[in-house]
Amino acid sequence: MTAQLAEAFLERYHQPALAAYFAPGRVNLIGEHIDYNGGLVMPCAITAGTWLLLAPNNDQVIRFKSINFEEESTTPIAKNYLKTNTAWYNYPLGVIHELQQLDWQSPGLDLLYFGNIPIGSGLSSSASIEVLTAFALNDYFNLGYDQLDLVKLSKRVENHFIGVNSGIMDQFAVAFGEADKALVLNCDTLKYKVVKCDLGEYVLAIINTNKPRQLADSKYNERVEECQKGLEALNQEINIHHLCELNAEKLTLHNHLLHDPIVHKRVSHVVKENDRVHLAAKALNAGDLEDFGRLMYASHQSLKELYEVTGPELDTIVDFCRDYPNVIGARMTGAGFGGCAIALLKKGMEEDFAQQLTEVYQTKIGYPATIYVYAIGNGVKRLTDQ
């Protein structure tokens, strides 16, 4: 892959690339819409991701090009940048903007990206680009930031430059992921544990609804606001910084404060989902995949009924999985509103699963889903020099 990209770089920029980097996408195994509520999530990196090749130039411009997109940009070097449209290159431009707020001055750069993460699928192609760019520039120019600094910087890009009120989970998983491991991350303290994710006779199937999901234009920010309203209501009697400081039992004692039924549903999901992550970590540690699968189904049901972020595409997939005898657990992953579902599928049944699910999905939804099987991979890294 790197050799092919090196040829593409030379063709586009008429100079050789001097360094190459890779950052994965991620799936969240369980713990959805928890990261911005200060709770526990369980993401892992996947072997699909984004590649970046770079070289400085003497033209006082930063050139952004991608093999995946026609849009490209030639941006004069400046102290500040603004997001001006919805093009993909706003993500790396935002990283350069944030680095320059920390008194780094970017030289002229030629940047070439390629990704094999399905765009808009909820597998964090945006976080992959952000962390990749931050890691590459930090490494190539010896800026001295540690991995957590780069994660926080990438989150600022998403929140302030792009305008999506997401939490830190996506960037964290892209940076710190480990092969065949899941991360149990406390999104409040940023402390995490590594959990062995031995899937045994199962594989992780990822099913793309093929319904594009634009987070900045979706109801994602609305859910964030609803959770904030719930937090404010609860703080009339108790003093908490995040909803996930409650467990289900404690929430029951203060339900009377949540007068808005919509807000009550959102808060109930968050608190119960946080409890499910605790149970899921125990199940994985015990090697109890069937219990883990049951928790996946429970998570999806909560996201459907209480958080209302699934929709007919994701529900069709999970309903099929419940009836398919070789799947022991399935749920939507990511923010919802389209995107992807994940399933624990018995090895050897990939082709049959894809064939049957595609037929059911096509009949009900009107267009096909796409099924992938990815391994759990490592986080962002530098590849061999060109």
N, C-alpha and C positions, 0 to 999 in steps of 0.2 A: 504493500500500500504506500509506504513512504517513498519508494523509488518512483512509483507512478506519479505521485504528487510533486516530487522534485522536477520531473519532466514538465508537468503542467505549470509549475512556478516559473521555470525557465522560459517557457513559451509565452507566458503572459507578461512577465516583467523584464525579460531579456537580461537577467542576471541570475546566478544560482542562489537558492535558499541557503542560509547559513545555520539554521536550527529548525528542529521539528518537535512538535509536542502533541500529546493526546489527552483528552479528558472524556470520561464516560458520561452516558446518561444515567438515570436512576429510576428505580421503582420504589414505591413505599409499600412494604409488605402489609403493614397495618398501622393505624394511628393517623386518621385523615382529618384535615382541618384542625389539627392540634397545634401545629408549629407556631402559629401567631397567637395561640392561647396559653403558651408557656408550659406545654405538657410534654409527654413522651411520644416519640415516633420511632418507627423501625424501618428505615430505608436501607437499600443496598445499591451499590453501583452495578451496572450491567456492561456487557462486553461491546455493545454498540456505543458510539460516541462521536466526537468531533476531533478532527486533526487540524493543526495550524502549522504552516511553514512561514518563516519570516526572514527578512534581510533589511538592514538599513538602506536608505537611499540619500542622495545629495540634493534632492529637489525641494526640500522644505515642505513636503506634503506627506500625508498618510493615505495610502491607497488600500482600500478594502475590496477584496474580490473573493468570490465563492464559486466553487464548482457546482453548487446546488441551485444558485439563484442567478437570474440575469442582472438584478440590481447590483451596481457597484458604486463606489464613491471615491473621489479624490478630494481630500479635505486639507486645506492649508493649515500649517501648525499654528495653534493659538493657545491662549491660556485657559479659555473656557469654551465648552461646546454645549449645544442644545439639541435635544431630540426634535427633529423637524418633520418626520413622517413615520411610517410604520415599518420601514425596511429593516432587514435582519442586521445590517451593520450598525444600527443604533446600540446594540449590546456591546460590541468591542469599543465603539466610540465612547460609550458611557464609562467603560473601565479606564480608558486613557484620560477622560475628564477627571475621574475620581483620583487617579494617581497624580495628576497635575495639581489637584487641590492640596496634595501632600508635598508640594514643592519639587516634584520631578518634572523636568522639561523633556518632552518627547522629541527625539530627532525625527527626520524623515524616515518613514517605514513603508515597506511593501509587505502586505499580509495576504495570505491565501488560505481559505478555510474549505474544509470538506466534512460533511457529516453523513452518517447513515442512521441517525435517529429519525423516526417518522415525525415530521414537523406538525406541531399543534396536537400531538397525541397525548400529552401529559407525562412524557418521559424526560422532561426537563432539558430540552434542547437549548433553551435560553440560558439556564444555569451552567450547562456544559460549556457554552461559548464564553460566558462571563469568567468562570473560574479558569478556563483554558487561557484566555487572554491575559488575565492577571498573573497567573503562574508563569507564563512564557516571558512576559516583560520583566517580571521580578527576577527570574532566573537569568535571562540573557543579559540584562543590564546590571545584575548584582545589586538590586535595590535594598535587600536586607530584610524584607518582610517575612514573617513566618506564615505557615499554612492557615492558621486561624485569622490572621490579619487579612489575608487574601479572601477568605470566606466572608468576613464582615464587609470588606470593600465591595465584593460582588453583590451582596445583599443590598447595599446602599444604591448600587446601580439599578437594581430591579425596582426598589422602592421609590427613589427620588428621580432618577434619570428616565426610566421607562414608565413609572407611574403605577406599578402594581403593588398592592399592600401585602405581599407575601411574607412568610416567615423565612427562617434561615435553613430549613431542612434540606432543600434541594442543593444549595451550594455546599453545604456541609458534607452531604453524601458523595457528591462529585469529587470533593477534595480528599476525603478520608476513607473512602470505600476500600474494602479488602476482599480479595477473592474468596468465595465460599463462606463469607461472613455477612451477618447483618449488624447494623449499628443500632443500639438503643440509645437515642439521643434525648437529653433533657433540654428542651428548647429555651428554657429560662436560664439555666446555669451554663449551658453548652458543655456540660460534662457528658461523657458517653461511655458505654461499655460495648465490647465486641462480643457478639453471640454467634457461636458456630451454627451455620445454616446448612446442615447436612440433609439434603432432600431425599437421600436414599434411592428408592425405586421410582421417585417422582422427578419431574422437571418443572421448571417455571415457564408456563406458557403465557405470552402477552398477546392480548387480542385488541387490535386497534379498531375502534368503531368506524373509523374513517369519517367521522363528523368533526370537522375542524373546531378547535376550541381556542378562541382568542381571550386570554385571561383579562387583559386590560379592558375589554369590551363586554365582559360577561358579568354575572351577578356575584363574582368572587368578592369584590370590594363591599358589596351589599352585605354578604355574610359576615365579613369582618366588623362592619358597623353594628350589625345585630348582636354580635357577641360583646361588643363594647357596651351596648345598652344593657345587656344582661349583667355585665360586671358592675356597672354603675348602680343598677337596682339592688344587687346583692350587697353592695358596700354601704347601703343604708343601715345595715345592722352588723355586718362583719367587715373586717379589714383584710382584703386580699388584693394582690397585684395582678393575678391571672386566674381565669376560670379553673384551670387545672390544679389549683391548690385545693379544690374540693374533691371529695369522692362522692359516690352516689348516695351513700348514707347521709352525709352532711348536707348535700343538696336538698334531700327530702325535708330536712328540718327548716329550710329557708325558701321552699317553693312558693310560699305565700307572697314573697317579694316580687315575683315575676308575673306581673299582671297581664302583660302582652302574651297571648298564647303562642305566637310565632317565635318570640324571643325565648320563651320557655322551652320550646322544642329544640331550638339551636343549642341552648345551654345544656339540656339533657343529653344531646348527642355528644357534645364535647367532653363532659364529665365521664360518661359511660365508656366512650371510646378510649379515653386515657386509662381507665381501669382495664380495658381489654389489652392494651399494650403490655401491662404488667403480667397478665395471664399468658399472653403469647410468648413472652420471653421465657417464662417458666416452662411452657410446652416445648419450645425449641431446645432448651437446656436438657429437658428430659427425653428428647428424641420422640416426642408424642406428636407426630404430624397430623393425626386425625383430630386431635383436640385443637391444634393450630388451625386446621381447616374449618372447624366449626366456628371458631372465632372470626375467621375471614367472612364467612356467610353472615354472621351476626353484625359485623361491621358494615357490610353492604346494606343490610336491611335498615340499619340506623341512618345511614347516609341517604337512603331512599325516603324513609318515612319522617325522620326528624330534621334532617338537614336539607333535604329536597334538592340534591345536586346530581342525581343520577340520570333520569330520563329514559325513554323507551329503548334507546340503543344499548346502553349499559345494562339495563334490566333484562333485556332479551338474552344477552350473553350469559348473565349470571343465572337466570332461570334455566337456560339450557344446561349449564354446568351442574345445577342441582339434580337434574334428571339423568345426567350422563354418568354411568356407573364407574368410570375410570378417573373421575375428578373428585377429590376429597375436600376441596375448598376453593372459593372464588370470590372476588370482590372488585369493585372499581378501584383504580389507583390514581393518584393525582387529585386535581381540584374538581374533577367531574365536568358536567356540562358537555359531554362528549369525551374524547380522549380514549383511554385504554382501560381494560380490565385485566386482571391476572388470575391464573388458575394453577392449582397444583395437579398436574396431569401425570398419569402413570406412563413410565417410559415405554416406548414401542407403540403407543397409541396416537402419536402425533398426527399421522396422516388421516386416520379414521376420524379423529376429533375435528381436524380442520375441515374435512369433507362434510361431515354432518352439521357442524355449526354453521358453516358457510351457507348451506342449503336453507336451514331454518332462518338465519339472519336475513338472507336475501329475500325470502318469502315475506317476512314480517316488516322489514325496514325498507326494502326496495333497492338496496345496493349491497355489495359484499363487505364483510369485515376482512381484516388481514391478520393472520396468525403468525407469530414469531416465537422461537424458542431461544432465549439468551441464557448464557451462563452468568453467574454472579462474579464480577470482575473487580479489578483494582482501580484506585482513584487516579487523579491527574498525574502525568509524568512527562519527563523529557525523553524523546526518542533519540536514536543515534544521530550524530551530526551529519550534515550533508557533505 
